[in-house]
Amino acid sequence: MTKRRMFLRMITASLLRRRSRMLIALLSIGIGATILAGMVTIYYDVPRQMRSQMRSYGANMLLMPDEGETLTTEKLDGVLALFPEEALVGATPYRYVRLDMTSRQQSFTSAGTDFEQVKKTSPYFSVEGRYPDGTREVLVGKEIAETIGVKEGSTMELTYQPSVTSASGDVSADWVPGAKLTGSAEGWSGGTMTVTATLGEDGAIAEIAVDASTQTEEFGGRTQTDQAFLSQFVGKKLPLRLNPDADETVGAGVASAKNAAPEGSDQVDALSGATVSSAAIVNALNSARNADAAAKPNTVKYTVTGILVTGGEEEGYVFMSLGDMQSLTGEDKLDVAELSVSAEEEQLNAYAEQIGQSGQGVTARLVKRVTKSETAVLGKLQALVFLVTVVVLLLTMICVSTTMMAVVSERRREIGLRKALGASDNSIRVEFLGEGVFLGILGGVLGALLGFVFAQVVSVNVFGSSITFQPLLLPAAVIVSVLIAAASCLMPIKRAVAIDPALVLKGE
């Protein structure tokens, strides 16, 4: 019989003679290996799981056009191509415009978007009814629905009035004798007011007409019918200024109407109780362009498919498909795109830098409140998993060491006799260490397999998705289990080696 076979026979015989104690040690190592394998699997898989869960809190990156640039769907597609397919959860484009509902004298902010992408980037949206899936269908925020009394199945007639501003050049070039002018500006509660005017042969205003249908009838609405108010514009030359004595507390529009035109410009008085609407008329006239070249308003009837409930500012918007928005405005233009990206903060910053250098004229900004929260939660959760694993391994060492100490106490006479017959200290060390390593291998294999099952159960019940078995986990768990078992045997081995044969054989 070879020494190796003899050594294995001695170890197995020793373990079998003390089945109960060795079973306890084996279970301790097995449980420790199970927790180790399970926690390590969770530790490395939890970032993926948590990022998936954190995406329910909304987008973590915004795409916006650089100054002087325009974001289009083509540019957005070019930017999205920079992301790996598995990292991009969703990308929702938005185009915001102000629409008028003249039948209710109301104006709303409307958002054109892709509803399939909204479901991915904003899963917290709650819809009473359904999302629009056809043309000329809208989703109405709860706040607006309660204000105007619409519900699922109602119809809304919305008007888009293109704003006339000086962005397209010097407006004064259109202020020539005999010209017909039109302009628009934001009045009370964001409603768009439109003004048309005809200039006389001297270049002064000869006729004026105001469309204030979006304003309240008892206040701003009077600016289109009060002849005394309108007559003061006749005979005055553009640009105009609102009387400096007008109320300064009602908003930026009034300040603009008072200060935009140079000193010496003709002044007009605000209509009592309608200062904001009066200021809007002045601003509209000062930005008025040739009526023949001005874009005409576009009115479309839409069907309400659902009411949006979020508890946030989204309840004050009307949502329609991006295609409907482009048809209404005649423009392929986006204001912002919300992205939900599954990546750590460092990787998100790398993506943002790559987008900025892509030459698309687009800037990426991280939503810090989402990104920081995600990073903090992941860090704390991983730290907790690591701490639990360390504690369990320490308890395993204590349990195995205690069991082996008891075994050494039981075998004192045997160890003393062997040493008296000439057994060396190294042979004693190797035997006990061999028993520990043998237990470590068995417990490690058993624990690695049970650890995957443990991690799978935790993942399914906590995160609602399964995990992938890591092949390297089995050898890693066995190696750690062997090291734990070997370390647990150090103290018992030291005690065994210290046994004095003379004292033991004397019965002391």
C-alpha positions as CSV (number, residue, x, y, z in Angstrom):
1,M,0.0,0.0,0.0
2,T,1.5,3.4,-1.0
3,K,1.9,6.2,1.4
4,R,-0.7,8.3,-0.4
5,R,-3.4,5.6,-0.2
6,M,-2.5,5.0,3.4
7,F,-2.8,8.7,4.1
8,L,-6.2,8.9,2.5
9,R,-7.4,5.8,4.3
10,M,-6.3,7.3,7.7
11,I,-8.2,10.5,7.0
12,T,-11.4,8.8,5.8
13,A,-11.3,6.4,8.7
14,S,-10.8,9.3,11.2
15,L,-13.8,11.2,9.7
16,L,-16.0,8.1,9.6
17,R,-15.3,7.3,13.3
18,R,-16.5,10.7,14.3
19,R,-19.4,11.1,11.9
20,S,-21.5,13.4,14.0
21,R,-18.7,15.9,14.7
22,M,-17.4,15.9,11.2
23,L,-20.9,16.2,9.8
24,I,-21.3,19.4,11.8
25,A,-18.0,20.7,10.5
26,L,-19.0,19.7,6.9
27,L,-22.4,21.5,7.3
28,S,-20.6,24.6,8.6
29,I,-18.3,24.7,5.7
30,G,-21.1,23.9,3.3
31,I,-23.4,26.6,4.6
32,G,-20.5,29.1,4.6
33,A,-19.7,28.2,1.0
34,T,-23.4,28.5,0.1
35,I,-23.6,32.0,1.5
36,L,-20.3,32.9,-0.1
37,A,-21.2,31.6,-3.6
38,G,-24.7,33.1,-3.3
39,M,-23.5,36.5,-2.1
40,V,-20.7,36.7,-4.6
41,T,-23.2,35.9,-7.4
42,I,-25.5,38.6,-6.1
43,Y,-22.6,41.0,-5.6
44,Y,-21.7,40.9,-9.2
45,D,-25.2,40.5,-10.6
46,V,-26.9,43.1,-8.4
47,P,-25.6,46.1,-10.4
48,R,-27.4,44.9,-13.5
49,Q,-30.5,44.0,-11.6
50,M,-30.5,47.4,-9.7
51,R,-29.9,49.4,-12.8
52,S,-32.9,47.7,-14.4
53,Q,-35.0,48.6,-11.3
54,M,-33.7,52.2,-11.1
55,R,-34.8,52.8,-14.7
56,S,-38.3,52.9,-13.3
57,Y,-37.4,56.3,-11.7
58,G,-37.1,57.9,-15.1
59,A,-34.4,59.0,-17.6
60,N,-30.8,59.5,-16.4
61,M,-29.5,61.4,-19.4
62,L,-30.8,64.4,-21.5
63,L,-29.9,65.3,-25.0
64,M,-30.2,69.0,-26.0
65,P,-29.1,71.0,-29.1
66,D,-26.1,73.3,-28.8
67,E,-26.7,77.0,-28.9
68,G,-27.6,78.0,-32.5
69,E,-28.2,74.3,-33.5
70,T,-31.4,72.4,-34.1
71,L,-32.0,68.9,-32.8
72,T,-33.8,66.7,-35.5
73,T,-34.8,63.1,-35.5
74,E,-32.0,62.4,-37.9
75,K,-29.4,63.8,-35.5
76,L,-31.0,61.9,-32.6
77,D,-30.7,58.7,-34.5
78,G,-27.0,59.5,-35.1
79,V,-26.4,60.1,-31.4
80,L,-28.2,56.9,-30.4
81,A,-26.0,54.9,-32.7
82,L,-23.1,55.7,-30.3
83,F,-24.7,53.6,-27.5
84,P,-24.4,49.8,-27.3
85,E,-27.7,48.1,-27.9
86,E,-27.7,46.4,-24.5
87,A,-27.0,49.7,-22.7
88,L,-29.8,51.8,-24.2
89,V,-33.1,51.0,-22.4
90,G,-35.1,53.8,-24.1
91,A,-34.8,57.2,-25.8
92,T,-37.8,59.5,-25.8
93,P,-37.8,62.6,-28.0
94,Y,-39.9,65.7,-27.1
95,R,-41.1,68.8,-29.0
96,Y,-42.9,71.4,-26.9
97,V,-45.2,74.0,-28.4
98,R,-48.0,76.2,-27.1
99,L,-51.5,75.3,-28.5
100,D,-54.7,77.2,-28.1
101,M,-58.2,75.8,-27.4
102,T,-60.2,78.8,-28.5
103,S,-63.6,77.2,-27.7
104,R,-62.5,77.2,-24.0
105,Q,-60.3,80.3,-24.2
106,Q,-57.4,78.2,-22.9
107,S,-53.8,77.6,-24.0
108,F,-51.8,74.5,-23.1
109,T,-48.2,73.3,-23.5
110,S,-48.3,70.3,-25.8
111,A,-45.6,67.7,-26.2
112,G,-45.0,65.7,-29.3
113,T,-43.3,62.4,-28.4
114,D,-42.9,58.6,-29.1
115,F,-45.3,56.8,-26.8
116,E,-43.5,53.4,-27.1
117,Q,-40.3,55.0,-25.9
118,V,-42.2,56.9,-23.1
119,K,-43.2,53.5,-21.7
120,K,-39.5,52.6,-21.4
121,T,-38.1,55.9,-20.0
122,S,-41.1,56.9,-17.9
123,P,-42.7,53.6,-16.6
124,Y,-44.1,55.5,-13.7
125,F,-46.7,57.2,-16.0
126,S,-50.2,56.0,-15.1
127,V,-52.8,56.3,-17.8
128,E,-56.5,56.1,-17.2
129,G,-57.6,54.8,-20.6
130,R,-54.8,54.0,-23.1
131,Y,-51.9,55.6,-24.8
132,P,-52.5,57.1,-28.3
133,D,-51.6,54.6,-31.0
134,G,-53.1,56.4,-34.1
135,T,-53.1,59.8,-35.7
136,R,-54.9,62.8,-34.2
137,E,-55.1,61.2,-30.7
138,V,-53.9,62.9,-27.6
139,L,-53.1,62.0,-24.0
140,V,-54.3,64.7,-21.6
141,G,-52.8,65.5,-18.2
142,K,-55.1,65.2,-15.2
143,E,-54.8,68.9,-14.3
144,I,-55.9,70.0,-17.8
145,A,-58.6,67.3,-18.0
146,E,-60.2,68.6,-14.7
147,T,-59.9,72.2,-15.9
148,I,-61.7,71.9,-19.2
149,G,-63.8,68.8,-18.3
150,V,-62.6,66.3,-20.9
151,K,-62.4,62.6,-20.5
152,E,-61.5,59.5,-22.5
153,G,-63.3,59.7,-25.8
154,S,-63.7,63.5,-25.8
155,T,-62.6,65.7,-28.6
156,M,-60.4,68.7,-28.5
157,E,-59.9,71.3,-31.3
158,L,-56.4,72.7,-30.9
159,T,-54.8,75.6,-32.8
160,Y,-51.1,76.1,-33.5
161,Q,-50.2,79.7,-34.1
162,P,-46.6,80.1,-35.3
163,S,-44.9,82.8,-33.4
164,V,-43.7,85.8,-35.4
165,T,-40.4,87.1,-33.9
166,S,-37.4,89.1,-35.1
167,A,-35.4,85.9,-35.3
168,S,-35.7,85.9,-39.1
169,G,-34.2,89.3,-39.6
170,D,-34.9,93.0,-39.0
171,V,-38.7,93.3,-38.6
172,S,-38.6,97.1,-39.3
173,A,-37.8,96.3,-42.9
174,D,-41.5,95.3,-43.3
175,W,-42.8,98.5,-41.7
176,V,-43.3,100.3,-45.0
177,P,-46.3,102.6,-45.9
178,G,-49.3,100.6,-46.9
179,A,-48.0,97.3,-45.5
180,K,-50.2,94.7,-43.9
181,L,-48.6,93.3,-40.8
182,T,-49.2,90.4,-38.4
183,G,-47.6,89.4,-35.2
184,S,-48.2,87.2,-32.1
185,A,-47.1,87.2,-28.5
186,E,-47.8,85.4,-25.2
187,G,-50.6,86.9,-23.2
188,W,-52.3,86.0,-19.9
189,S,-51.8,82.3,-18.7
190,G,-49.6,81.6,-21.8
191,G,-52.4,82.1,-24.3
192,T,-51.2,83.3,-27.7
193,M,-52.6,86.7,-28.9
194,T,-52.5,87.6,-32.6
195,V,-52.5,91.2,-33.9
196,T,-53.0,92.4,-37.5
197,A,-52.4,96.0,-38.5
198,T,-52.4,98.1,-41.7
199,L,-49.9,101.0,-42.1
200,G,-51.0,104.2,-43.7
201,E,-49.2,106.2,-46.3
202,D,-47.2,108.0,-43.6
203,G,-46.1,104.6,-42.1
204,A,-48.3,105.0,-39.0
205,I,-50.9,102.5,-38.0
206,A,-54.1,103.0,-39.9
207,E,-56.1,99.9,-38.8
208,I,-55.7,97.4,-36.1
209,A,-57.4,94.1,-35.2
210,V,-56.8,91.9,-32.2
211,D,-57.5,88.2,-31.7
212,A,-57.7,87.7,-27.9
213,S,-59.9,84.5,-28.0
214,T,-57.4,82.7,-25.7
215,Q,-57.8,85.4,-23.0
216,T,-60.4,85.6,-20.3
217,E,-63.6,87.3,-21.6
218,E,-64.0,89.7,-18.7
219,F,-60.4,90.9,-18.8
220,G,-58.0,90.2,-21.7
221,G,-60.8,89.4,-24.0
222,R,-61.9,93.1,-23.9
223,T,-58.8,94.2,-25.7
224,Q,-60.3,93.0,-29.0
225,T,-63.6,94.9,-28.6
226,D,-62.8,98.0,-26.6
227,Q,-62.7,100.7,-29.3
228,A,-61.4,103.4,-26.9
229,F,-58.4,101.2,-26.2
230,L,-57.8,100.2,-29.8
231,S,-58.2,103.7,-31.2
232,Q,-55.1,104.9,-29.3
233,F,-52.9,102.7,-31.6
234,V,-54.2,104.4,-34.8
235,G,-51.8,107.2,-35.9
236,K,-48.8,105.9,-34.0
237,K,-45.7,104.5,-35.6
238,L,-43.9,101.3,-34.7
239,P,-42.2,100.5,-32.5
240,L,-44.5,101.2,-29.5
241,R,-43.9,101.3,-25.8
242,L,-46.3,100.5,-23.0
243,N,-46.9,103.5,-20.6
244,P,-44.2,103.3,-17.9
245,D,-47.0,103.7,-15.3
246,A,-48.3,100.2,-16.3
247,D,-48.3,97.6,-13.5
248,E,-44.8,96.2,-13.1
249,T,-45.7,93.2,-11.0
250,V,-47.5,91.1,-13.5
251,G,-44.6,89.6,-15.5
252,A,-41.8,89.8,-18.0
253,G,-44.2,90.5,-20.8
254,V,-45.1,93.9,-19.4
255,A,-41.5,94.8,-18.7
256,S,-40.7,93.8,-22.3
257,A,-43.4,96.0,-23.7
258,K,-42.2,98.9,-21.6
259,N,-38.5,98.6,-22.3
260,A,-38.0,96.9,-25.7
261,A,-38.6,100.0,-27.8
262,P,-36.1,103.0,-27.6
263,E,-36.9,106.2,-25.7
264,G,-39.1,108.5,-27.7
265,S,-41.2,105.7,-29.2
266,D,-44.9,106.2,-29.3
267,Q,-46.6,105.1,-26.0
268,V,-49.9,103.4,-25.4
269,D,-51.9,102.9,-22.2
270,A,-52.8,99.5,-20.9
271,L,-56.5,98.6,-20.7
272,S,-57.5,98.6,-17.1
273,G,-57.6,95.1,-15.7
274,A,-55.8,93.7,-18.7
275,T,-52.2,94.9,-18.4
276,V,-50.7,91.6,-19.5
277,S,-52.9,91.3,-22.5
278,S,-52.2,94.9,-23.4
279,A,-48.4,94.3,-23.1
280,A,-48.8,91.2,-25.4
281,I,-50.4,93.5,-28.1
282,V,-47.5,95.9,-27.9
283,N,-45.0,93.0,-28.1
284,A,-46.9,91.5,-31.1
285,L,-46.9,94.8,-33.0
286,N,-43.2,95.3,-32.4
287,S,-42.5,91.9,-33.8
288,A,-45.0,92.1,-36.6
289,R,-44.0,91.0,-40.1
290,N,-45.5,91.2,-43.6
291,A,-48.9,89.4,-43.3
292,D,-48.5,87.7,-46.7
293,A,-45.2,86.0,-45.6
294,A,-46.5,85.1,-42.1
295,A,-47.4,81.5,-41.3
296,K,-51.1,80.9,-41.0
297,P,-52.5,79.2,-37.9
298,N,-53.3,75.5,-38.1
299,T,-56.3,74.0,-36.3
300,V,-56.8,70.2,-35.9
301,K,-59.4,68.2,-34.0
302,Y,-58.0,65.4,-31.7
303,T,-59.5,62.5,-29.8
304,V,-58.6,62.0,-26.1
305,T,-57.5,58.4,-25.5
306,G,-56.5,58.7,-21.9
307,I,-55.9,60.8,-18.9
308,L,-52.3,61.0,-17.6
309,V,-51.8,60.8,-13.8
310,T,-48.2,61.2,-12.4
311,G,-48.5,63.6,-9.5
312,G,-46.0,65.9,-11.2
313,E,-45.8,68.6,-13.8
314,E,-46.7,66.2,-16.6
315,E,-50.3,66.5,-15.6
316,G,-50.3,70.1,-17.0
317,Y,-49.4,68.9,-20.6
318,V,-51.2,67.5,-23.6
319,F,-49.2,64.7,-25.3
320,M,-49.5,63.7,-28.9
321,S,-47.4,61.6,-31.3
322,L,-44.3,63.1,-32.8
323,G,-45.8,62.6,-36.2
324,D,-48.9,64.6,-35.3
325,M,-46.7,67.3,-33.9
326,Q,-44.7,67.5,-37.1
327,S,-47.8,67.6,-39.2
328,L,-49.2,70.4,-37.0
329,T,-46.1,72.6,-36.9
330,G,-44.6,71.6,-40.3
331,E,-41.2,71.2,-38.7
332,D,-38.9,68.3,-37.9
333,K,-37.6,69.8,-34.7
334,L,-36.9,68.4,-31.2
335,D,-36.4,70.4,-28.0
336,V,-35.0,67.5,-25.9
337,A,-34.6,63.8,-25.8
338,E,-34.7,61.8,-22.6
339,L,-32.5,58.7,-22.4
340,S,-32.6,55.8,-20.0
341,V,-29.1,54.2,-20.1
342,S,-28.1,51.2,-18.1
343,A,-24.5,52.2,-17.0
344,E,-22.6,53.4,-14.0
345,E,-22.0,57.1,-13.5
346,E,-18.4,56.9,-14.9
347,Q,-19.6,55.2,-18.1
348,L,-22.4,57.7,-18.4
349,N,-19.9,60.5,-18.3
350,A,-17.9,58.8,-21.0
351,Y,-21.0,58.5,-23.2
352,A,-21.7,62.2,-22.6
353,E,-18.2,63.2,-23.6
354,Q,-18.4,61.0,-26.7
355,I,-21.7,62.7,-27.7
356,G,-20.2,66.1,-27.3
357,Q,-17.3,65.2,-29.6
358,S,-19.5,63.5,-32.2
359,G,-20.0,66.8,-34.2
360,Q,-23.8,66.4,-34.1
361,G,-24.3,69.7,-32.4
362,V,-25.9,67.9,-29.4
363,T,-25.0,68.2,-25.7
364,A,-25.6,65.4,-23.2
365,R,-26.4,66.1,-19.6
366,L,-26.8,63.6,-16.8
367,V,-29.8,63.8,-14.5
368,K,-27.8,64.0,-11.3
369,R,-30.6,63.1,-8.9
370,V,-31.2,59.8,-10.6
371,T,-27.5,59.0,-11.4
372,K,-26.3,59.9,-7.9
373,S,-29.1,58.0,-6.2
374,E,-28.4,54.9,-8.4
375,T,-24.6,55.0,-7.6
376,A,-25.2,55.5,-3.8
377,V,-27.8,52.7,-3.6
378,L,-25.6,50.3,-5.5
379,G,-22.5,51.1,-3.4
380,K,-24.4,50.6,-0.1
381,L,-26.0,47.4,-1.3
382,Q,-22.7,45.9,-2.4
383,A,-21.1,47.0,0.9
384,L,-23.8,45.2,2.8
385,V,-23.4,42.0,0.8
386,F,-19.7,42.1,1.3
387,L,-20.1,42.6,5.1
388,V,-22.6,39.8,5.4
389,T,-20.3,37.4,3.5
390,V,-17.3,38.3,5.7
391,V,-19.3,37.7,8.9
392,V,-20.6,34.4,7.7
393,L,-17.1,33.2,6.8
394,L,-15.8,34.2,10.2
395,L,-18.6,32.3,11.9
396,T,-17.8,29.3,9.7
397,M,-14.2,29.4,10.8
398,I,-15.2,29.6,14.5
399,C,-17.6,26.6,14.1
400,V,-15.0,24.4,12.2
401,S,-12.2,25.4,14.6
402,T,-14.4,24.5,17.6
403,T,-15.3,21.1,16.1
404,M,-11.7,20.3,15.4
405,M,-10.6,21.3,18.9
406,A,-13.1,18.9,20.3
407,V,-11.7,16.2,17.9
408,V,-8.2,16.9,19.2
409,S,-9.4,16.5,22.8
410,E,-11.0,13.2,22.0
411,R,-7.8,11.9,20.3
412,R,-5.3,13.0,23.0
413,R,-4.4,9.5,24.0
414,E,-4.1,8.4,20.3
415,I,-1.9,11.4,19.5
416,G,0.2,10.8,22.6
417,L,0.7,7.1,21.7
418,R,1.7,7.9,18.1
419,K,4.2,10.4,19.3
420,A,5.6,7.9,21.8
421,L,6.0,5.4,19.0
422,G,8.0,7.9,17.0
423,A,5.4,9.9,15.0
424,S,6.8,13.3,14.1
425,D,5.0,16.6,14.6
426,N,4.8,17.1,10.9
427,S,2.9,13.9,10.4
428,I,0.4,15.0,13.0
429,R,0.0,18.4,11.3
430,V,-0.4,16.8,7.9
431,E,-3.1,14.4,9.1
432,F,-5.3,17.1,10.7
433,L,-4.7,19.5,7.9
434,G,-5.7,16.8,5.4
435,E,-8.9,16.2,7.3
436,G,-9.7,19.9,7.1
437,V,-8.8,20.2,3.4
438,F,-11.0,17.1,2.6
439,L,-13.9,18.7,4.4
440,G,-13.2,22.0,2.6
441,I,-13.4,20.4,-0.8
442,L,-16.7,18.5,-0.1
443,G,-18.2,21.6,1.6
444,G,-17.0,23.9,-1.2
445,V,-18.5,21.8,-4.0
446,L,-21.8,21.4,-2.2
447,G,-21.9,25.1,-1.2
448,A,-21.2,26.3,-4.7
449,L,-24.1,24.4,-6.2
450,L,-26.5,25.4,-3.4
451,G,-25.2,29.0,-3.5
452,F,-26.4,29.4,-7.1
453,V,-29.8,28.1,-6.1
454,F,-29.8,30.5,-3.2
455,A,-28.8,33.5,-5.4
456,Q,-31.5,32.5,-8.0
457,V,-34.2,32.4,-5.4
458,V,-33.2,35.8,-4.0
459,S,-32.9,37.4,-7.5
460,V,-36.3,36.1,-8.6
461,N,-38.1,37.1,-5.4
462,V,-36.4,40.5,-4.9
463,F,-35.7,41.7,-8.5
464,G,-38.1,39.5,-10.5
465,S,-35.5,38.2,-12.9
466,S,-33.1,35.2,-13.0
467,I,-29.4,35.3,-12.9
468,T,-26.7,33.5,-15.0
469,F,-24.5,30.8,-13.5
470,Q,-20.8,31.9,-13.4
471,P,-18.6,28.9,-14.3
472,L,-15.6,30.3,-12.3
473,L,-17.8,30.4,-9.2
474,L,-17.4,26.6,-8.5
475,P,-13.5,26.5,-8.3
476,A,-13.5,29.9,-6.5
477,A,-15.9,28.6,-3.8
478,V,-13.9,25.3,-3.4
479,I,-10.6,27.2,-3.0
480,V,-12.0,29.6,-0.5
481,S,-13.7,26.8,1.4
482,V,-10.4,24.9,1.6
483,L,-8.6,28.0,2.8
484,I,-11.2,28.6,5.5
485,A,-11.1,24.9,6.6
486,A,-7.3,25.0,6.7
487,A,-7.2,28.2,8.7
488,S,-9.7,26.7,11.1
489,C,-7.4,23.8,11.7
490,L,-4.4,25.9,12.7
491,M,-5.3,26.3,16.4
492,P,-6.4,22.6,16.9
493,I,-3.2,21.5,15.1
494,K,-1.1,23.6,17.4
495,R,-2.8,22.1,20.4
496,A,-2.3,18.6,19.0
497,V,1.4,19.1,18.4
498,A,1.8,20.4,21.9
499,I,0.5,17.2,23.5
500,D,3.2,15.6,25.8
501,P,3.1,11.7,25.3
502,A,4.4,11.1,28.9
503,L,1.6,13.1,30.5
504,V,-1.1,11.6,28.3
505,L,0.0,8.0,28.8
506,K,0.2,8.5,32.6
507,G,-3.5,9.5,32.4
508,E,-3.0,13.2,33.2
